[in-house]
């Protein structure tokens, strides 16, 4: 398409497009590029995080979802176990 436009010399019609429109288009493209690069730098949106001196330390690994249950809690003592653990000297 670009070759056909060049052969037909369609580039001369850009003079009829206002400078504000061209500037806005270029700024929009720049913002899209910045956002995409920020996603790559910080590893947002499922993209792999970049490594290097500007990227900072790697993130700490997290356990897979649904498998981590937190620290183990002590089990409650059954009443029969509690009675057997009392010493006769402590009962007096």
Residue frames as a rotation matrix with the C-alpha (Angstrom) as fourth column:
UNK 1
0.571 0.821 0.000 0.00
0.821 -0.571 0.000 0.00
0.000 0.000 -1.000 0.00
UNK 2
0.439 -0.472 -0.765 2.84
0.175 -0.790 0.588 2.37
-0.881 -0.392 -0.264 0.83
UNK 3
-0.641 -0.702 0.312 4.51
0.412 0.028 0.911 1.74
-0.648 0.712 0.271 -2.52
UNK 4
-0.159 0.679 0.717 1.28
0.964 -0.049 0.260 2.46
0.212 0.732 -0.647 -4.40
UNK 5
0.776 0.439 -0.452 0.78
0.562 -0.807 0.182 5.66
-0.285 -0.396 -0.873 -2.38
UNK 6
0.007 -0.861 -0.509 4.35
0.134 -0.503 0.854 6.73
-0.991 -0.074 0.111 -3.18
UNK 7
-0.682 -0.235 0.692 3.96
0.674 0.165 0.720 6.02
-0.283 0.958 0.046 -6.90
UNK 8
0.169 0.851 0.497 0.72
0.905 -0.334 0.263 8.02
0.390 0.405 -0.827 -6.99
UNK 9
-0.731 -0.577 0.363 2.45
0.370 -0.783 -0.500 10.81
0.573 -0.232 0.786 -5.00
UNK 10
0.335 0.940 -0.070 -0.29
0.472 -0.103 0.876 10.91
0.815 -0.326 -0.478 -2.36
UNK 11
-0.150 -0.495 -0.856 2.09
0.989 -0.075 -0.129 12.34
-0.001 -0.866 0.501 0.25
UNK 12
-0.843 -0.194 0.502 1.42
0.284 -0.952 0.110 15.87
0.457 0.235 0.858 -0.99
UNK 13
0.083 0.974 0.210 -2.08
0.104 -0.218 0.970 15.72
0.991 -0.058 -0.119 0.58
UNK 14
-0.001 -0.139 -0.990 -0.59
0.968 0.247 -0.036 15.73
0.250 -0.959 0.134 4.09
UNK 15
-0.915 -0.367 0.169 -0.34
0.331 -0.921 -0.204 19.50
0.231 -0.131 0.964 3.81
UNK 16
-0.299 0.889 0.346 -4.14
-0.320 -0.435 0.842 19.67
0.899 0.141 0.415 4.15
UNK 17
0.378 0.349 -0.857 -4.10
0.653 0.556 0.514 17.87
0.657 -0.754 -0.018 7.53
UNK 18
0.743 -0.072 0.665 -3.82
-0.371 -0.871 0.321 20.34
0.557 -0.486 -0.674 10.45
UNK 19
-0.305 -0.952 -0.037 -0.63
-0.371 0.154 -0.916 20.24
0.877 -0.265 -0.400 12.53
UNK 20
-0.261 0.279 0.924 -2.73
-0.963 -0.008 -0.270 19.70
-0.068 -0.960 0.271 15.67
UNK 21
0.807 0.590 -0.035 -4.11
-0.589 0.797 -0.133 16.44
-0.051 0.127 0.991 14.25
UNK 22
0.454 -0.726 -0.516 -0.65
-0.071 0.548 -0.833 15.19
0.888 0.416 0.197 13.33
UNK 23
-0.492 -0.650 0.579 0.74
-0.601 -0.227 -0.766 16.17
0.629 -0.725 -0.279 16.75
UNK 24
0.124 0.639 0.759 -2.13
-0.967 0.251 -0.052 14.42
-0.224 -0.727 0.649 18.56
UNK 25
0.887 0.162 -0.432 -1.64
-0.324 0.885 -0.333 11.28
0.329 0.436 0.838 16.51
UNK 26
0.041 -0.965 -0.258 2.08
-0.099 0.253 -0.963 11.22
0.994 0.065 -0.085 17.31
UNK 27
-0.486 -0.175 0.856 1.45
-0.826 -0.230 -0.515 11.83
0.287 -0.957 -0.032 21.02
UNK 28
0.556 0.765 0.326 -1.10
-0.819 0.570 0.058 9.00
-0.142 -0.299 0.944 21.10
UNK 29
0.712 -0.390 -0.584 1.37
-0.047 0.804 -0.593 6.60
0.701 0.450 0.554 19.53
UNK 30
-0.341 -0.895 0.286 4.04
-0.362 -0.155 -0.919 7.70
0.867 -0.417 -0.271 22.03
UNK 31
-0.124 0.367 0.922 1.72
-0.991 -0.003 -0.132 7.01
-0.046 -0.930 0.364 24.98
UNK 32
0.873 0.467 -0.142 0.90
-0.480 0.874 -0.079 3.54
0.087 0.137 0.987 23.64
UNK 33
0.327 -0.841 -0.431 4.60
0.019 0.462 -0.887 2.74
0.945 0.281 0.167 23.30
UNK 34
-0.482 -0.501 0.719 5.36
-0.657 -0.337 -0.675 4.00
0.580 -0.797 -0.166 26.84
UNK 35
0.296 0.680 0.671 2.54
-0.940 0.331 0.079 1.93
-0.169 -0.654 0.737 28.36
UNK 36
0.897 0.024 -0.442 3.66
-0.193 0.920 -0.342 -1.20
0.398 0.392 0.829 26.54
UNK 37
-0.037 -0.991 -0.131 7.27
-0.054 0.132 -0.990 -0.74
0.998 -0.029 -0.059 27.65
UNK 38
-0.347 -0.023 0.938 6.18
-0.898 -0.282 -0.339 -0.13
0.272 -0.959 0.078 31.27
UNK 39
0.739 0.645 0.195 4.23
-0.672 0.727 0.142 -3.40
-0.050 -0.236 0.971 31.19
UNK 40
0.655 -0.569 -0.497 7.34
0.127 0.731 -0.671 -5.23
0.745 0.376 0.551 30.00
UNK 41
-0.292 -0.835 0.466 9.53
-0.371 -0.350 -0.860 -3.51
0.882 -0.424 -0.207 32.60
UNK 42
-0.455 0.169 0.874 7.31
-0.891 -0.078 -0.448 -4.35
-0.007 -0.983 0.186 35.57
UNK 43
-0.989 0.032 -0.141 5.89
0.015 0.993 0.118 -7.66
0.144 0.115 -0.983 34.33
UNK 44
-0.458 0.888 -0.035 2.27
-0.385 -0.233 -0.893 -6.49
-0.802 -0.395 0.448 34.20
UNK 45
0.314 0.745 -0.589 -0.42
-0.868 -0.027 -0.496 -8.11
-0.386 0.666 0.638 32.06
UNK 46
0.849 0.078 0.523 1.09
-0.005 0.990 -0.140 -11.57
-0.528 0.116 0.841 31.82
UNK 47
0.751 -0.655 -0.086 4.31
-0.196 -0.097 -0.976 -10.39
0.631 0.750 -0.201 30.16
UNK 48
0.452 -0.695 -0.560 7.69
0.859 0.508 0.064 -11.60
0.240 -0.510 0.826 31.42
UNK 49
0.927 -0.157 -0.341 9.49
0.042 -0.859 0.510 -9.04
-0.372 -0.487 -0.790 33.51
UNK 50
0.654 -0.753 0.071 12.69
-0.068 -0.152 -0.986 -7.60
0.754 0.640 -0.150 32.08
UNK 51
0.714 -0.515 -0.474 15.92
0.660 0.269 0.702 -8.20
-0.234 -0.814 0.532 33.94
UNK 52
0.044 -0.771 0.635 18.84
0.662 -0.453 -0.597 -5.86
0.748 0.447 0.491 34.35
UNK 53
-0.770 -0.477 -0.424 20.04
0.624 -0.420 -0.659 -2.99
0.136 -0.772 0.621 36.54
UNK 54
-0.836 0.485 0.255 16.99
-0.465 -0.874 0.138 -0.79
0.290 -0.003 0.957 35.88
UNK 55
-0.097 0.866 -0.491 14.43
-0.183 0.469 0.864 -3.54
0.978 0.174 0.113 36.48
UNK 56
0.063 0.088 0.994 15.27
-0.979 -0.186 0.078 -4.00
0.192 -0.979 0.074 40.19
UNK 57
-0.772 -0.383 0.507 15.34
-0.527 0.832 -0.175 -7.26
-0.354 -0.402 -0.844 42.14
UNK 58
-0.698 0.545 -0.464 13.27
-0.110 0.559 0.822 -10.19
0.708 0.624 -0.331 40.84
UNK 59
0.110 0.814 0.570 9.91
-0.866 -0.202 0.457 -10.73
0.487 -0.544 0.683 42.54
UNK 60
-0.656 -0.284 0.699 9.68
-0.658 0.669 -0.345 -13.32
-0.370 -0.687 -0.626 45.29
UNK 61
-0.769 0.381 -0.513 8.16
-0.156 0.666 0.729 -16.58
0.620 0.641 -0.453 44.07
UNK 62
-0.294 0.768 0.569 4.64
-0.940 -0.125 -0.317 -17.29
-0.173 -0.628 0.759 45.23
UNK 63
-0.751 0.081 0.655 3.07
0.011 0.994 -0.110 -20.70
-0.660 -0.076 -0.748 45.74
UNK 64
-0.872 0.479 0.101 0.59
0.163 0.091 0.982 -21.84
0.461 0.873 -0.157 43.09
UNK 65
-0.500 0.739 0.451 -2.97
-0.835 -0.550 -0.025 -20.67
0.230 -0.390 0.892 43.78
UNK 66
0.491 0.849 -0.193 -5.16
-0.712 0.519 0.473 -23.04
0.502 -0.095 0.859 45.74
UNK 67
0.384 -0.399 -0.833 -2.35
0.310 0.905 -0.291 -25.12
0.870 -0.147 0.471 47.23
UNK 68
-0.720 -0.670 0.182 -1.05
0.086 -0.347 -0.934 -22.83
0.689 -0.657 0.307 49.97
UNK 69
0.316 0.879 -0.357 -2.95
0.491 0.170 0.855 -23.26
0.812 -0.445 -0.377 53.22
UNK 70
0.498 -0.165 0.851 -0.86
-0.572 -0.801 0.179 -21.06
0.652 -0.576 -0.493 55.51
UNK 71
-0.604 -0.769 0.208 1.09
-0.649 0.323 -0.689 -22.09
0.462 -0.551 -0.695 58.59
UNK 72
-0.237 0.492 -0.838 -0.03
0.321 0.854 0.410 -25.20
0.917 -0.171 -0.360 60.42
UNK 73
0.057 0.363 0.930 -2.10
-0.789 -0.554 0.265 -24.55
0.612 -0.749 0.255 63.50
UNK 74
-0.913 -0.349 0.213 -1.77
-0.403 0.677 -0.616 -26.64
0.071 -0.648 -0.758 66.66
UNK 75
-0.360 0.796 -0.487 -4.46
0.102 0.552 0.828 -29.28
0.927 0.248 -0.280 66.99
UNK 76
0.134 0.466 0.875 -6.90
-0.855 -0.391 0.340 -28.89
0.500 -0.794 0.346 69.90
UNK 77
-0.888 -0.459 0.032 -6.31
-0.387 0.707 -0.592 -31.22
0.249 -0.538 -0.805 72.80
UNK 78
-0.046 0.875 -0.482 -9.02
-0.056 0.479 0.876 -33.80
0.997 0.067 0.027 73.39
UNK 79
0.430 0.287 0.856 -10.44
-0.797 -0.325 0.509 -33.92
0.425 -0.901 0.088 76.94
UNK 80
0.993 -0.085 -0.077 -9.17
0.110 0.904 0.413 -37.47
0.034 -0.418 0.908 77.54
UNK 81
0.223 -0.969 0.111 -5.64
0.673 0.070 -0.736 -36.37
0.705 0.239 0.667 76.66
UNK 82
-0.018 -0.190 0.982 -5.92
-0.388 -0.903 -0.182 -33.36
0.921 -0.384 -0.058 78.97
UNK 83
0.825 0.364 0.433 -6.94
-0.537 0.263 0.802 -35.53
0.178 -0.894 0.412 81.96
UNK 84
0.828 -0.543 -0.141 -4.00
0.549 0.836 0.007 -37.87
0.114 -0.084 0.990 81.40
UNK 85
0.072 -0.866 0.495 -1.54
0.468 -0.409 -0.783 -34.97
0.881 0.288 0.376 81.27
UNK 86
0.485 0.120 0.866 -2.42
-0.600 -0.675 0.430 -33.61
0.636 -0.728 -0.255 84.75
UNK 87
-0.487 -0.708 -0.511 0.03
0.013 0.580 -0.815 -34.77
0.873 -0.404 -0.274 87.39
UNK 88
0.322 0.643 -0.695 -1.30
0.716 0.316 0.623 -35.85
0.620 -0.698 -0.359 90.79
UNK 89
-0.415 -0.545 -0.729 0.99
0.888 -0.416 -0.195 -33.33
-0.197 -0.728 0.657 92.54
UNK 90
-0.956 0.078 0.281 -0.61
0.040 -0.920 0.391 -30.46
0.289 0.385 0.876 90.62
UNK 91
-0.118 0.989 -0.086 -4.11
0.202 0.109 0.973 -31.62
0.972 0.098 -0.212 91.64
UNK 92
0.054 0.099 -0.994 -3.36
0.964 0.252 0.078 -31.27
0.259 -0.963 -0.082 95.38
